[in-house]
Amino acid sequence: MSDRPVPDRPALLARSADRLATQLVAWKWWLLAIGAIGFVPLVYLQAGLTMNRSLSAMFSPTDPAILDYHRMQSQFGGNLVVMWVYDDEQLMTTEGLARSRRWTEQVESMAGVEGVLSLAKLVDAFRYLRPSLSTAFSPAAFTPTSTTTGPPAERLFQNSDPVAVQFRNLFAGYTHSFDEKTASIVVMLRSDTLSQPGRVSETIGQLRSLAATMPASSAALLVGEPVLLEDAFDLIVADGRRLAIGTIGLLCIVILVTMRDLRIVLLSAICIVWSTVATRALMVVAGMEMSLVSTILLALISVIVVAAIMHLAVRYRTPGATLGGVIAVLAIPIACTCLTDAAGFASLAISHVRPVAQFGVMTATAACCVMVSLALFSPLMLSLPAWLSLRARQHPPYAREPQTGTSIFHRLLLWFARGSVRWQKPLTIASVMLLVSSTLYVMRLETNSSFLDNFRPSSPIVHAYQRVEDRLGGAGVWDVTLPAPARITPEYLQRVRELEDQLRAIEVPSDDARSASKGGVRLRKVLSLADADAVAEQVTMLSFVPPEVRLSAMRAAIPAFAEALLSFPTASEPTQPRRMRIMLRSDESLSGREKSALMAAVQRTVETATDSSFATHELDSSQAHDKTGEGVVTGYSVLMSRLVASLVRDQWTALAVALAAVGLLLLIVTADWRLTVCSLIVNALPILLVLSCMGWFGGQLDLGSAMIGAVSIGLSIDGSIHFLSGYQRRRFAGEKAETAATNAAADLGAPVLLASMALVIGFAVLVTSPFVPTATFGLLVAATLTLSAIANLTMLPAMVVFSSVSPSRPRA
């Protein structure tokens, strides 16, 4: 065995820790006062923390995807579309029309609504575009909102009129189902509502309240990406509160059962509350907001606090231990674990998904606040009277004095450590090979970018979308916007219709064998004003006028529909470049791979069309050289798909940053690059093995699994830090590497396993979440931390001893 000298830095840190412990114990009452007094302004500040539920809050302001979406918002006004769907067996009758008109008028009266498209609106538009002979010259015939009863009101329902049939088919899947038994009121929210997330929530709440007043037989429901996002936020907020209560409750039970000390429970509660309030206050100061993934903040802080306190509690309950001695031994390891936790979380800040980046900054701040709270409150709380301990200084069976104790638990840990050290070379080689092979496998895992898959199959949200897709077709709404000439011509509309035919012909392979036998995955609906013009052109009175006149008539008949699909010149900006919008519908239940393939095919088709003469013929010269001269694929479904895909792409960068940051901290503390490399390998391997197992069982990378790498590295490295601290203290005392590694693993086994148990239990609570990414995140992190605890007590000692052997000298 090589007697390579241990660096002096650990000894220097140990002496610094001794001085720090002395100061903390001496100033314990002052530290409590500082923490208590500082808590008051923190409570005041954190009250100003708000939650941003807007889609824009999920993207970087410079992200091209959100810039395209904002550009479409400015060009077409309200772009948040909500579909109010209800059943009506008598829809295409006078009674069904009366019901549609009544609900339409009530929806239109809401403050946050830009426009409405419904069956009642279609009837009015058809009257306007094709009035009956008896009312052709009546002023009422030219009033879109006319409530005239009689045959003209039902003319759209006549199957003998081919134009009426085409007009109904044009909007089938939007305002009514193809079997005409289900109605949909398409609600477009106001454009100024888009910048005020609270207004969106308020409007959706009003729509829900109105839908609740409908007869139960109508089975009314709301769908649409804004509703999906609102439901996700409502679910996660409630989920965060429930998980926080469950996590804190379970961890308190763990502390009472294992420690039997009320002081530890009280210390944990104080540190959790103080750290949470301090983190929220700092978020307000930094101008941050709560987001989609930040609602589990309290649960995460609880896990970090309890894991750190477990080490203090176990060490303090060892016979003969003093408060100053315990703090001196654990000050550096606990500070380092908090900093590595912070480094792991902070690596998520490189993500292009804003909620994840803010989550990384927020949790990194929380880890630092935990470190501060432990320094402020631990000295006094641990020095409280011993009668608060249910077993008053009687140490639990797993604790031992290294010189005298020989518990069964200690002997078992010692046996495992010796066995791993004995097989150090095979274990080291196997670890490296597993690391490489699992990395290559995980890099090939597919990504699930379907936002609907974030909810469990039994969720009411999923059931609502399934019903809409069964009755109306695809519930996924997205768009293509095209450059348009200053004056719409028949040739331009023909090219738009040709592009629509190409989009309808797109077909991508399906993951479902039944769908594949039917020809794969296609768009469920493609609609633009070019289609509406083709129908309007068949009306005798409109067949002799140019398209611009017909489109103006369409705008007068259905303003919300026309202005949402074509930008019209305004008095303030008469020369602004125009855009045509094609509305697309796809199944929201598509898998991430299917949806990505379909969107890629649409993107290629649009790019090919706009690269041809389509983009320059009869367009303004300014449109041929900037973004306004390109076809753009955007919309809610596109953004949500790219959101998850972007996060998964970022995971490898985040993991690399986390490894680098954690490695740098370890190198500073240990002053030994070999120990640092061993620790990083041992803690990266469980992450990759867990992701590999997920892939073997058919899982895909999603919003939850994409974050576990960086987070788990920061948390799992805690066990390595405590092991290396004990190992280097023993080496400094003169023990050989093999003896120091086995004894350090055995002596630190209890606190490492208890701290890991606290982490695992805390994250395992997240598995009960109805929001699938939260459940996935909790399950995978819990599994990773379980493997990491075992690896830190077995594989790490073997690799540390193997790395300490000099290549030029044989082992003793």
C-alpha positions in Angstrom: 0.0 0.0 0.0 1.3 3.4 -0.9 1.9 5.8 2.0 1.4 8.8 -0.2 1.1 11.8 2.1 -2.3 13.3 2.6 -2.5 17.0 1.5 -2.3 19.6 4.3 -5.5 21.4 3.1 -7.9 19.0 5.0 -5.8 19.7 8.2 -6.1 23.4 7.6 -9.8 23.1 7.0 -10.1 21.1 10.2 -8.4 23.7 12.3 -10.6 26.4 10.7 -13.7 24.3 11.6 -12.5 24.1 15.2 -12.3 27.9 15.4 -15.7 28.3 13.7 -17.3 25.8 16.1 -16.0 27.7 19.1 -17.4 30.9 17.8 -20.8 29.5 16.9 -21.3 27.9 20.3 -20.1 31.1 22.1 -22.4 33.3 20.0 -25.4 31.0 19.9 -27.8 33.5 21.6 -26.7 36.3 19.3 -27.2 34.1 16.3 -30.7 33.2 17.4 -31.5 36.9 17.8 -30.1 37.7 14.3 -32.2 34.9 12.8 -35.4 36.0 14.7 -35.0 39.7 14.0 -34.1 39.1 10.3 -37.1 36.9 9.9 -39.5 39.8 10.3 -38.6 41.8 7.1 -38.2 38.5 5.2 -41.8 37.6 6.0 -42.9 41.1 4.7 -40.9 40.7 1.5 -41.9 37.2 0.6 -45.6 38.2 0.7 -45.0 40.0 -2.6 -44.1 36.8 -4.5 -46.5 36.1 -7.4 -47.0 33.3 -9.9 -46.9 33.9 -13.6 -49.1 31.5 -15.5 -48.6 32.9 -19.0 -47.0 30.8 -21.8 -44.5 33.6 -22.4 -43.1 33.1 -18.9 -41.9 29.6 -19.9 -39.5 30.8 -22.6 -36.5 33.1 -22.8 -37.5 36.5 -24.2 -35.1 35.9 -27.0 -36.2 32.4 -27.9 -37.2 32.3 -31.7 -40.2 30.2 -30.9 -41.8 32.7 -28.6 -40.8 35.6 -30.8 -42.7 33.9 -33.7 -45.7 33.5 -31.4 -45.6 37.1 -30.2 -45.4 38.2 -33.8 -48.5 36.3 -34.7 -50.2 37.8 -31.6 -49.5 41.3 -32.9 -50.6 40.5 -36.4 -53.8 38.7 -35.6 -54.9 39.9 -32.2 -56.4 37.4 -29.8 -54.7 34.0 -30.3 -55.6 32.2 -27.1 -58.4 29.9 -28.2 -60.8 28.2 -25.8 -63.4 25.7 -27.0 -66.6 25.4 -25.0 -68.0 22.0 -26.1 -71.5 20.7 -25.3 -73.8 18.0 -26.6 -77.1 18.9 -28.3 -79.0 16.2 -30.2 -81.2 19.0 -31.7 -78.3 21.2 -32.7 -79.4 21.9 -36.3 -82.9 23.0 -35.4 -84.5 26.3 -34.4 -84.4 25.3 -30.7 -80.7 24.3 -31.0 -79.9 27.5 -32.7 -81.7 29.5 -30.0 -79.6 27.8 -27.3 -76.4 28.4 -29.3 -77.3 32.1 -29.7 -78.1 32.5 -26.0 -74.8 31.0 -24.8 -72.9 32.9 -27.5 -74.2 36.3 -26.4 -73.3 35.6 -22.8 -69.8 34.6 -23.7 -69.4 37.7 -26.0 -70.3 40.0 -23.0 -67.3 38.9 -21.0 -64.6 41.5 -20.7 -61.7 39.3 -21.7 -63.3 37.9 -24.9 -62.1 39.2 -28.3 -64.5 37.3 -30.4 -66.7 34.2 -30.7 -67.3 31.7 -33.4 -70.3 29.5 -33.0 -73.2 27.9 -34.9 -75.3 31.1 -34.2 -72.5 33.1 -35.8 -72.4 30.8 -38.8 -76.2 31.2 -39.4 -75.9 35.0 -39.2 -72.9 34.9 -41.6 -74.7 32.7 -44.1 -77.7 35.0 -44.0 -75.4 37.9 -44.7 -73.5 36.2 -47.5 -76.5 34.5 -49.1 -79.8 36.3 -48.2 -83.1 34.8 -49.3 -84.9 36.5 -52.2 -87.6 37.8 -49.9 -85.1 39.6 -47.7 -82.3 40.3 -50.1 -83.0 44.0 -50.1 -84.1 44.2 -46.5 -81.7 46.1 -44.1 -82.1 43.2 -41.6 -80.6 40.8 -44.2 -77.3 42.8 -44.0 -77.2 42.7 -40.2 -75.0 39.8 -39.0 -76.6 39.7 -35.6 -80.2 39.7 -36.9 -82.5 37.5 -34.8 -85.2 37.2 -37.5 -87.0 33.9 -37.1 -88.4 31.7 -39.9 -86.9 29.9 -42.8 -84.0 32.3 -43.4 -82.6 31.6 -40.0 -82.5 27.9 -40.8 -81.3 28.1 -44.4 -77.8 27.0 -43.4 -79.4 23.7 -42.1 -80.9 22.8 -45.5 -79.1 19.7 -47.0 -80.6 20.5 -50.4 -78.5 23.6 -50.7 -75.0 22.5 -51.8 -73.5 25.9 -50.7 -75.0 25.5 -47.2 -73.6 22.0 -47.0 -70.1 23.2 -48.0 -70.3 26.1 -45.5 -71.3 23.7 -42.7 -68.5 21.3 -43.6 -66.0 24.1 -43.8 -66.5 24.7 -40.0 -67.1 21.1 -39.0 -64.7 20.3 -36.2 -64.7 23.9 -35.0 -68.3 25.1 -34.3 -69.9 21.6 -34.5 -69.1 18.0 -34.9 -69.2 16.1 -38.2 -72.4 14.2 -37.0 -73.9 17.6 -35.9 -74.7 16.3 -32.5 -72.0 18.3 -30.6 -71.6 22.1 -30.6 -68.5 24.1 -29.9 -68.3 27.8 -29.1 -64.8 28.9 -30.1 -63.7 31.7 -27.8 -60.8 34.0 -28.8 -59.4 35.9 -25.8 -58.5 39.6 -26.1 -55.0 40.5 -27.2 -54.4 42.7 -24.2 -55.3 39.7 -22.0 -52.2 37.9 -23.3 -49.9 40.2 -21.3 -52.0 39.8 -18.2 -52.0 36.2 -17.0 -54.4 37.0 -14.2 -57.0 38.2 -16.8 -56.7 34.8 -18.6 -57.4 33.0 -15.4 -60.3 35.3 -14.6 -61.9 34.8 -18.1 -61.5 31.0 -18.0 -63.1 31.1 -14.5 -66.1 33.0 -15.9 -66.4 30.5 -18.7 -66.3 27.6 -16.3 -69.0 29.2 -14.2 -71.2 29.8 -17.2 -70.7 26.2 -18.4 -71.7 24.9 -15.0 -75.2 26.5 -15.4 -75.9 24.4 -18.5 -78.1 21.2 -18.2 -76.2 18.1 -17.0 -77.3 16.3 -20.2 -75.2 18.7 -22.3 -72.0 17.5 -20.6 -70.4 20.9 -21.1 -66.6 21.2 -20.8 -63.8 23.6 -21.7 -60.6 22.6 -23.6 -57.8 24.4 -25.3 -54.2 25.1 -24.5 -55.0 28.0 -22.2 -57.3 25.8 -20.2 -54.8 23.0 -20.2 -52.1 25.3 -18.8 -54.5 26.7 -16.2 -55.5 23.2 -15.1 -51.8 22.3 -14.9 -51.0 25.3 -12.7 -54.1 24.7 -10.5 -53.0 21.0 -10.1 -49.4 21.8 -9.4 -50.2 24.5 -6.8 -52.5 22.2 -4.9 -50.0 19.4 -5.4 -47.2 21.6 -4.0 -49.2 22.3 -0.8 -50.1 18.6 -0.4 -46.7 17.4 -1.0 -45.1 19.9 1.4 -47.4 18.7 4.2 -46.8 15.1 3.3 -43.1 15.5 3.1 -42.7 17.5 6.3 -45.0 15.1 8.1 -43.2 11.9 7.0 -39.8 13.4 7.7 -40.8 14.4 11.2 -42.0 10.9 11.8 -38.6 9.6 10.5 -36.8 11.9 12.9 -38.9 10.9 15.9 -38.6 7.2 15.2 -34.8 7.3 14.5 -33.6 10.1 16.8 -36.4 10.2 19.4 -35.4 13.8 20.1 -37.8 16.7 20.1 -34.9 19.1 19.7 -34.1 17.7 16.3 -37.8 18.0 15.2 -37.9 21.6 16.5 -34.6 22.5 14.8 -35.8 21.0 11.5 -39.1 22.9 11.6 -37.4 26.2 12.4 -34.8 25.8 9.6 -37.4 24.7 7.0 -39.6 27.7 7.7 -36.8 30.2 7.9 -35.1 28.9 4.7 -38.4 28.9 2.8 -39.3 32.5 3.8 -35.8 33.7 3.1 -35.7 32.1 -0.4 -39.1 33.5 -1.3 -38.0 37.0 -0.1 -34.8 36.8 -2.2 -36.9 35.8 -5.2 -39.0 38.9 -4.8 -35.9 41.1 -4.5 -34.4 39.5 -7.6 -37.7 40.1 -9.5 -38.5 36.4 -10.0 -41.9 34.8 -10.0 -43.2 31.4 -9.1 -43.6 29.1 -12.2 -44.7 25.7 -13.3 -42.0 23.7 -11.5 -41.3 25.9 -8.5 -44.3 24.9 -6.4 -42.4 22.0 -4.8 -40.0 24.5 -3.2 -41.1 23.8 0.4 -40.9 20.0 -0.1 -37.3 20.3 -1.5 -36.2 22.6 1.3 -37.6 20.1 3.8 -35.6 17.3 2.3 -32.3 19.3 2.2 -32.7 20.5 5.8 -33.6 17.0 7.3 -30.7 15.3 5.4 -28.2 17.8 6.8 -29.7 17.6 10.4 -29.5 13.8 10.3 -25.7 14.0 10.3 -25.7 16.5 13.2 -28.2 14.4 15.2 -26.4 11.1 14.8 -23.0 12.5 15.6 -24.4 14.5 18.6 -26.0 11.4 20.1 -22.8 9.5 20.2 -21.6 9.0 23.8 -19.0 11.5 24.8 -19.8 13.9 22.0 -19.8 17.6 22.7 -21.7 20.3 20.8 -18.5 22.1 19.8 -16.8 18.9 18.8 -19.8 17.8 16.6 -19.9 21.2 14.9 -16.2 21.2 14.3 -16.3 17.7 12.7 -19.4 18.4 10.5 -19.1 22.2 9.7 -17.0 21.7 6.6 -18.9 18.6 5.3 -22.4 20.1 5.9 -21.3 23.5 4.3 -19.8 21.6 1.4 -23.0 19.5 0.9 -25.2 22.6 0.9 -22.9 24.2 -1.7 -22.9 21.1 -3.8 -26.7 20.9 -3.6 -26.7 24.6 -4.7 -24.2 23.8 -7.5 -26.4 20.9 -8.8 -29.5 23.0 -8.8 -27.8 26.1 -10.2 -26.7 24.1 -13.2 -30.3 24.2 -14.4 -30.0 27.9 -14.9 -28.4 27.3 -18.3 -31.8 25.9 -19.5 -33.6 27.8 -22.2 -36.9 26.9 -20.5 -37.4 29.8 -18.1 -39.3 28.0 -15.3 -36.5 25.4 -15.1 -33.8 28.1 -15.2 -35.6 30.0 -12.4 -36.2 26.7 -10.5 -32.4 26.1 -10.6 -31.6 29.6 -9.3 -34.4 29.4 -6.7 -33.4 26.0 -5.3 -29.7 26.9 -5.3 -30.6 30.0 -3.2 -32.7 27.7 -1.0 -29.7 25.4 -0.4 -27.6 28.4 0.7 -30.4 29.6 2.9 -30.4 26.2 4.6 -26.7 26.5 5.3 -27.3 29.9 6.9 -30.3 28.7 8.9 -28.3 25.8 10.3 -25.5 28.1 11.4 -28.0 30.5 13.1 -30.2 28.0 15.0 -28.3 24.7 15.4 -25.9 25.8 18.2 -28.7 26.9 20.5 -31.3 24.3 19.6 -28.9 21.4 20.2 -27.9 22.8 23.5 -31.4 22.8 24.9 -32.1 20.7 28.0 -31.7 16.9 27.5 -35.2 16.2 28.8 -36.5 17.2 25.4 -34.9 14.0 24.1 -37.2 11.0 24.5 -34.2 8.8 25.3 -32.1 11.5 27.0 -28.6 11.0 25.6 -29.1 7.3 25.2 -27.6 6.6 21.8 -29.5 4.5 19.3 -28.3 1.0 18.5 -26.6 2.1 15.2 -24.4 4.7 16.9 -21.1 3.6 18.3 -18.0 5.0 19.8 -15.2 4.0 17.3 -13.0 2.8 20.1 -15.5 0.6 22.1 -18.7 -0.1 20.1 -19.2 -3.2 18.0 -22.9 -3.1 17.1 -24.2 -5.6 14.5 -25.1 -2.7 12.2 -21.5 -1.4 12.3 -20.0 -4.9 11.8 -22.3 -5.4 8.8 -21.2 -2.1 7.2 -17.6 -3.0 7.9 -18.0 -6.3 6.2 -19.5 -4.7 3.1 -16.7 -2.1 3.0 -14.0 -4.7 3.3 -15.6 -6.8 0.7 -15.7 -3.9 -1.8 -12.1 -2.9 -1.0 -11.0 -6.5 -1.6 -12.6 -6.4 -5.1 -11.4 -2.9 -5.8 -10.0 -3.5 -9.2 -13.0 -5.4 -10.7 -15.4 -2.9 -9.2 -13.5 0.1 -10.5 -13.3 -1.4 -14.1 -17.0 -2.4 -14.0 -18.0 1.1 -12.8 -16.2 2.8 -15.7 -17.7 0.3 -18.2 -21.2 0.7 -16.9 -20.8 4.5 -16.9 -19.8 4.5 -20.6 -22.4 2.0 -21.8 -25.3 3.6 -19.9 -24.3 7.1 -21.1 -24.5 5.9 -24.7 -27.8 4.2 -24.1 -29.4 7.2 -22.4 -28.3 9.5 -25.2 -30.5 7.5 -27.6 -33.7 7.6 -25.5 -36.7 9.2 -27.2 -38.3 12.4 -26.0 -41.9 12.7 -25.1 -43.0 16.2 -25.9 -46.7 15.7 -25.6 -48.0 18.1 -22.9 -51.2 16.1 -22.4 -49.0 13.2 -21.3 -48.1 15.3 -18.3 -51.5 14.2 -16.8 -52.4 10.7 -15.7 -54.8 8.8 -18.0 -57.5 8.9 -15.3 -57.3 12.7 -15.1 -60.5 14.6 -16.0 -58.3 16.8 -18.3 -57.3 13.7 -20.3 -60.9 12.5 -20.5 -62.1 15.9 -21.7 -59.6 15.9 -24.5 -60.4 12.4 -25.5 -64.1 13.3 -25.7 -63.3 16.4 -27.8 -61.1 14.4 -30.2 -63.8 11.7 -30.5 -66.5 14.3 -31.3 -64.7 17.2 -33.0 -61.4 15.8 -34.2 -58.0 16.9 -33.0 -57.8 19.2 -29.9 -54.3 20.3 -30.7 -54.4 23.8 -32.2 -51.5 25.3 -34.1 -50.9 27.6 -37.0 -49.1 28.5 -40.2 -48.7 32.2 -41.1 -47.8 33.2 -44.6 -46.9 36.5 -46.3 -49.8 38.1 -48.1 -49.9 40.8 -50.8 -51.3 44.2 -50.2 -54.4 43.2 -52.3 -55.5 39.6 -52.2 -55.8 38.1 -55.7 -57.4 34.9 -57.0 -53.9 33.6 -57.9 -52.7 34.1 -54.3 -55.7 32.3 -52.8 -55.2 29.4 -55.2 -51.6 29.0 -54.0 -52.8 29.1 -50.5 -55.3 26.3 -51.2 -52.5 24.3 -53.0 -50.4 24.6 -49.9 -53.3 23.5 -47.8 -53.8 20.4 -50.0 -50.1 19.6 -49.4 -50.6 19.9 -45.7 -53.6 17.7 -45.7 -51.6 15.1 -47.6 -48.9 14.9 -45.0 -48.6 11.5 -43.3 -46.1 10.4 -40.7 -45.7 6.9 -39.2 -47.8 6.1 -36.2 -46.7 4.5 -32.9 -50.1 2.8 -32.7 -50.4 -0.3 -34.9 -54.2 0.3 -35.3 -53.6 3.9 -36.6 -50.7 2.7 -38.7 -53.0 0.3 -40.5 -55.2 3.2 -41.4 -52.4 5.2 -43.0 -50.5 6.8 -40.2 -50.9 10.2 -38.5 -52.4 13.2 -40.4 -53.6 16.7 -39.6 -57.3 16.5 -38.6 -58.2 19.9 -39.9 -56.7 22.6 -42.2 -58.6 25.8 -42.6 -58.0 29.3 -43.9 -59.9 32.2 -45.5 -59.0 30.8 -48.8 -61.4 27.9 -48.1 -64.1 30.3 -47.0 -63.6 32.4 -50.1 -64.0 29.3 -52.3 -67.4 28.7 -50.7 -68.4 32.4 -50.9 -67.4 32.5 -54.5 -70.3 30.0 -55.3 -72.8 32.6 -54.1 -74.2 34.2 -57.2 -74.1 37.8 -55.8 -70.4 37.3 -54.8 -69.1 35.4 -57.8 -68.6 38.5 -59.9 -66.6 40.5 -57.3 -62.8 40.3 -56.6 -61.6 38.2 -53.6 -60.8 41.4 -51.6 -64.5 42.3 -51.7 -65.6 38.8 -50.7 -63.1 38.8 -47.8 -64.4 42.2 -46.7 -67.9 40.8 -46.7 -66.6 37.8 -44.7 -65.1 40.2 -42.3 -68.4 42.0 -41.9 -70.2 38.8 -41.5 -67.8 37.0 -39.0 -65.3 39.6 -37.9 -63.7 37.5 -35.2 -63.1 34.7 -37.7 -61.9 36.8 -40.6 -59.6 39.1 -38.5 -58.0 36.0 -36.8 -57.1 34.6 -40.2 -56.0 37.6 -42.2 -54.4 40.9 -41.2 -56.3 43.8 -42.7 -54.9 47.3 -43.3 -55.7 49.8 -40.5 -56.0 53.6 -40.6 -52.9 53.9 -38.4 -50.7 51.4 -40.4 -52.2 51.2 -43.9 -49.0 49.9 -45.5 -48.0 47.3 -42.9 -47.1 43.9 -44.5 -50.1 41.5 -44.5 -50.2 37.9 -43.3 -52.5 35.0 -44.0 -53.1 32.4 -41.3 -53.8 28.8 -41.8 -55.4 27.1 -38.7 -54.3 23.5 -38.1 -55.7 20.9 -35.8 -54.0 17.7 -34.7 -54.7 15.0 -32.1 -53.4 16.2 -28.7 -53.1 12.6 -27.7 -50.3 12.0 -30.2 -47.1 10.7 -28.7 -44.1 13.1 -28.6 -42.4 11.3 -31.5 -45.5 11.5 -33.6 -46.2 15.1 -32.8 -42.5 16.1 -33.5 -42.5 14.2 -36.8 -45.8 15.8 -37.9 -44.6 19.3 -37.0 -41.3 18.7 -38.8 -43.2 17.6 -41.9 -45.4 20.7 -41.8 -42.3 22.9 -41.3 -40.6 21.4 -44.4 -43.7 21.8 -46.5 -44.2 25.4 -45.5 -40.5 26.2 -46.0 -40.6 24.6 -49.5 -43.7 26.6 -50.4 -42.4 30.0 -49.2 -39.0 29.4 -50.8 -40.7 29.3 -54.2 -42.4 32.1 -56.1 -45.1 32.0 -53.4 -43.0 34.2 -51.2 -42.2 36.9 -53.8 -45.1 37.0 -56.3 -47.2 40.1 -55.8 -45.7 40.8 -52.3 -44.3 44.1 -51.1 -40.6 44.4 -51.7 -40.0 44.6 -47.9 -41.6 41.2 -47.4 -39.1 39.4 -49.6 -36.1 40.1 -47.4 -37.2 39.9 -43.8 -39.2 37.7 -41.5 -42.5 38.9 -42.9 -41.7 37.2 -46.2 -41.4 33.7 -44.6 -43.9 31.1 -43.7 -43.9 30.4 -40.0 -45.2 27.4 -38.0 -46.3 28.4 -34.5 -49.1 28.2 -32.0 -49.7 26.7 -28.6 -49.1 23.1 -29.5 -45.8 23.9 -31.3 -44.6 25.9 -28.3 -45.4 23.2 -25.7 -43.8 20.6 -27.9 -40.6 22.7 -28.2 -40.7 23.5 -24.5 -40.0 19.8 -23.5 -37.7 19.2 -26.4 -35.6 22.2 -25.4 -35.4 21.0 -21.8 -34.3 17.5 -22.8 -31.6 19.0 -25.0 -30.4 21.1 -22.2 -30.1 18.2 -19.7 -26.7 17.1 -20.9 -25.3 20.6 -20.6 -26.8 21.0 -17.2 -25.4 17.6 -16.1 -21.9 18.6 -17.4 -22.1 22.0 -15.6 -23.3 20.3 -12.4 -20.4 17.8 -12.6 -17.9 20.5 -13.2 -19.2 22.7 -10.4 -19.4 19.9 -7.9 -16.0 18.6 -8.9 -14.4 22.0 -8.4 -15.9 22.2 -4.9 -14.7 18.7 -4.1 -11.2 19.5 -5.4 -11.0 22.6 -3.3 -12.0 20.7 -0.1 -10.1 17.5 -0.7 -7.1 18.9 -2.6 -6.9 15.5 -4.4 -8.1 15.2 -8.0 -8.2 11.4 -7.7 -10.7 11.5 -4.9 -12.7 14.0 -6.9 -12.8 11.8 -10.0 -13.8 8.7 -8.0 -16.7 10.6 -6.3 -18.0 12.0 -9.6 -18.0 8.6 -11.3 -19.7 6.9 -8.3 -22.4 9.6 -8.2 -23.0 9.9 -12.0 -23.4 6.2 -12.5 -26.6 5.8 -10.5 -28.2 8.6 -12.5 -27.4 7.0 -15.8 -28.4 3.5 -14.6 -31.8 4.8 -13.4 -32.4 6.5 -16.7 -31.3 3.4 -18.6 -33.8 1.2 -16.5 -36.5 3.7 -17.4 -35.7 3.3 -21.1 -35.7 -0.5 -20.8 -39.2 -0.4 -19.3 -40.4 1.8 -22.2 -40.1 5.2 -20.6 -39.1 8.3 -22.4 -37.4 11.5 -21.4 -39.9 14.2 -20.4 -40.3 17.3 -18.3 -39.7 15.3 -15.1 -36.8 13.0 -16.1 -34.8 15.7 -17.8 -34.0 17.5 -14.6 -32.9 14.6 -12.4 -29.3 14.5 -13.6 -28.2 17.9 -12.3 -30.4 17.7 -9.2 -29.3 14.2 -8.2 -25.6 15.0 -8.6 -25.9 17.8 -6.1 -27.9 15.7 -3.6 -26.1 12.3 -3.9 -22.6 13.8 -3.6 -23.5 14.5 0.1 -22.6 10.9 1.1 -19.3 11.2 -0.8 -18.4 14.4 1.0 -19.0 12.9 4.5 -17.1 9.7 3.5 -14.1 11.6 2.1 -14.0 13.9 5.1 -13.8 10.9 7.5 -11.4 9.1 5.2 -9.0 12.1 5.0 -9.2 12.6 8.8 -8.1 9.0 9.3 -5.3 9.3 6.7 -4.1 12.4 8.4 -4.0 10.4 11.7 -1.7 7.9 10.0 -4.0 5.1 8.9 -3.3 3.3 5.6 -5.7 3.9 2.7 -7.4 0.5 3.0 -8.0 0.7 6.8 -9.1 4.4 6.5 -11.6 3.6 3.8 -13.2 0.6 5.5 -13.5 2.3 8.9 -14.8 5.6 7.4 -17.5 3.7 5.5 -18.5 1.7 8.6 -18.5 4.7 11.0 -20.3 7.0 8.6 -22.7 4.4 7.4 -25.5 5.3 9.9 -25.7 9.0 9.3 -25.2 8.6 5.5 -28.0 6.0 5.3 -30.3 8.0 7.5 -29.7 11.2 5.6 -30.3 9.3 2.3 -33.4 7.7 3.8 -34.7 11.2 4.6 -34.0 12.3 1.0 -35.6 9.2 -0.5 -38.7 9.5 1.6 -39.0 13.2 0.8 -38.8 12.6 -2.9 -40.8 9.5 -2.9 -43.8 11.5 -1.6 -43.8 13.3 -5.0 -44.7 10.0 -6.6 -48.3 10.5 -5.5 -48.6 13.6 -7.6 -51.3 13.6 -10.3 -48.9 15.7 -12.4 -46.8 13.1 -14.1 -43.5 15.1 -14.4 -43.6 15.8 -10.7 -44.2 12.1 -10.0 -41.5 11.0 -12.5 -39.1 13.5 -11.0 -39.7 12.2 -7.4 -39.5 8.5 -8.4 -36.3 8.8 -10.4 -34.6 11.0 -7.9 -35.6 8.7 -5.0 -34.2 5.6 -7.0 -31.1 7.5 -7.8 -30.4 8.5 -4.3 -31.0 5.0 -3.0 -28.4 3.6 -5.4 -26.0 6.5 -4.6 -26.2 5.8 -0.9 -25.2 2.1 -1.5 -22.5 3.1 -4.0 -21.0 5.7 -1.6 -20.6 3.0 1.1 -19.3 0.2 -1.2 -18.0 1.3 -4.6 -16.5 4.6 -3.4 -14.2 3.0 -0.8 -13.1 0.5 -3.4 -12.3 3.2 -6.0 -10.6 5.4 -3.4 -8.3 2.6 -2.4 -7.6 1.6 -6.0 -6.8 5.2 -6.9 -4.4 5.5 -3.9 -2.2 2.6 -5.2 0.9 3.9 -6.9 1.4 2.3 -10.4 5.1 2.0 -9.7 4.8 0.3 -6.3 3.0 -3.0 -5.5 0.2 -3.0 -2.9 1.2 -4.1 0.5 
